[in-house]
């Protein structure tokens, strides 16, 4: 379902306090600070198609709306959860006709674009490529995994981070003082301990404290002077209201996935199954779990059991093809396999060591005998000369230098006793 850009008086506090322009926007200094890329694009009104990747409440939707206002472009918003392909296609065709007639391209904002499948995402390709629309997609998931490559290559990716405590504090204070859009008409006193608690529990999500304040004033009785006193107990009660219990981008999310990984690394299948169950029961995306298992298979098992990576990839494919609830059986199968498999981080440690040398010794020359020699000039310069073709030797092995001269004696991959190679 499309939502045209016009705020309504009945909206919650979080929506009422949504920044209306660049001056009101808080946080995301890495992309929105003075001189930063996105801010410059907005100020110059040269907006490409964009994918905003960041946690809930970090400002993705707000930025899309500000871009539309600042650039004075037509704006329409769809939710990937509710939108129909037919409805979107109709708008895209209308936008194409307007652009052909000389109008500026419209901005179409797709919230949770990762929820569209590949064929749905592909609908946007010709319109983005010809410039008849400016696509702005918002996602909490890694776009490398969730957005098709052709669309990704045509969009600028901007990464948003959880809001800093100082940002959250400013948002809360604005809400409490704003008499038109916020709670400024009410007399509210919030204890410092309660304010600090609210900031901490926000986990970088601007909506969390605003929703809590919205609920707190409804469940609190003012004193005889008409003053609402917000203490920690009241805000704790407000934060326990439906919709604020679990945040997949919050601290507990990271604590549990950390416990899950460390349980598998510690070869404890019982603990690994427990944390898996905790995540699934909390509504965690099973693809997120499966991706972490794929990484774990190479980072912590690697050559100690090369089959582990195949198993982990199979689990990811099972999640994609089978889906929940049945796919949790596939996840449990592979979790116990990974937890009980022999462990080795030799490949990962070797990569880290190699990366350090790359950073410390930028652009070391490739040895002449390893260079490609497509022209006679290159051959005369010695490119490829004296290269020993391994297949011409017994066992297809021959000792020769493959690293740059400065690193020729380096050893990055050092297998351990529990490795197979």
Buried (B, 14 or more C-beta within 10 A) or exposed (E): EBEEBEEEEEEEBBBBBBBBEBEEBBBBEEBBEEEBEBBEBBEEEEBEBBBBBBBBBBBBBBBBBBBBBBBEBBBBBBBBEEBEEEEBEEBBEBBBEBBEEEEEBBBBBBBBBBBBEEEBBEBBBEBBEEEBBBBBBBBBBEBEEBBBEBBBEBBBBBEBBBBBEEBBBBBBEBBBEBEEBBBBEBEBEBBEEBBEBBBEBBBBBBBBBBBBBBBBBEEBEEEEEEEBBBBBEBBBBBBEBEEBEEBBBBEBBEEBBEBBBBBBBEBBBEBBBBBBEBBBEBEBBBBBBBBBBBEBBBBBBBBBBEEBBEBBBBBBEBBEEBEEEEBBEBBBEBBBBBBEBBBBBBBBBBBEBBEEBEEEEEEBEEBBBBBEBEEEEBEEEEBBEEBEEEEEEEEEEEEEEEBBEEBEEEEBBEBBEEBEE
